[in-house]
Amino acid sequence: MTSRRSFLKAASTGSLLATLAPRAARTADLRLNEIEARIARRDFRALIKEDLPTPSLILDSEIFDQNLRRMAEHSKATGLKLRPHVKIHKSVDVARRQLGLGAIGLTTATIAESELMSSSGLKGVFWTRQPAGRNNITRAVALSKRDPTFLLVVDDPIIAELVEQAAAAAGARCTVVVDVFAGLTRHGMQSGRPALELAQKVDASKHLRLHGLMGYSGGASHTRGWEERRKKSCDDLAGLLETVELCRKSGLPVNIVSGGSTGTYNIDTENGLTELQCGSYIFMDTGYRKVGGKSNAAVYDDFGAALTVMTTVVSKRHPNQCTIDAGNKALLRPTDEAKGMPWITVENQGAEYGILKWKDGDRDLKLGERVELYPTNLDMSVNVYARIYVARGEQIVDVWPIMGRSGAPQR
């Protein structure tokens, strides 16, 4: 039976909670608004990882800088130019750092990426998917007119003719690279005579300027084992090199032979390429680290894992496991790995939930503890976040926006 005293005590507690709850909410709102205001004015003093919402993308600035320098040094030592792919980061801030270390331009996957980079004053943007459809062709021609350093590819004479017509109507001239099949069936004109004839068509067009050839051996990039990867890359690029020779013998300009990837960066020096389109080297993911390197067959460690998804432990109701606030929406994968915690395995649990498990009974994680996960696929993970938090240890030292992903015009 409830006494008058216990009733009054419960009522008093309820009244106190009712008073404190709005106050706590206001404090949280003020704190969040303060953090956002400081980010807006680029004041990162005393801002640490613990202050951030989760899940969030965290970039280790030291490892990132090491990765940038290593690829830049490789480019200088070998003479193989670097035109890194921006689909990995979709960030002008990252692109500027790559160009600052000697990259000759940037590789893009979409016209929107191309427009973003070019409109930010970055030169040598190379769009490697041909502009099929009125929207893409119109935008590619307009960008060519605004930025003479912009390059685009074609792998079909139909598209070459449509771009020529659009360029003529706009009073523009487009710099074009012929995309040659190199093992990846999603694109590329057949090597040899068909690719030569396409190059001749481009070269003969009044409003198109032939700049060279490209061939992307996408299947080689994640082939396990360095020697196996080397063979795959060489086999895939053989037709491209044959086409290069045919074009040169025909008197066509071949200013660039573009291709390559992070997985083949130290192989493509022997494959006749003049420039690399690699991108993942700046961040690295678990997918790449499993393919093995030239000097380490077990782990591809030429470049360090710099990017993580930071999560929070939100529930602990069962032994040897906990729940985190990163799930399917955060692109959580069972092949993700916990930073500094090799004893943890990752499982999907739902849209906003993930599960971390371990077998060692002496191991444990605490409620509210932050756990950073190495993502399986960089392109996919970066695409669901709006910004990258740059960290030096626990300190946040910068915040870089990621290109909008809200629809086709911005993607």
Secondary structure, 3 states (H helix, E strand, C coil): CCCHHHHHHHHHHHHHHHHHHHHHHHHHHHHHHHHHHHHHCCCCCCCEHHHCCCCEEEEEHHHHHHHHHHHHHHHHHHCCEECCECCCCCCHHHHHHHHHCCCCCEEECCHHHHHHHHHCCCCCEEECCCCCCHHHHHHHHHHHHHCCCCEEEECCHHHHHHHHHHHHHHCCCEEEEEEECCCCCCCCECCCHHHHHHHHHHHHCCCEEEEEEEECCHHHHCCCCHHHHHHHHHHHHHHHHHHHHHHHHCCCCCCEEEECCHHHCCCHHHCCCCEECCCHHHCCCHHHHCCCCCCCCCCCCCCCCCEEEEEEEEECCCCCEEEECCCHHHCCCCCCEECCCCCCEEEECCCCCEEEECCCCCCCCCCCCEEEEECCCHHHHHCCCCEEEEEECCEEEEEEECCCCCCCCCC
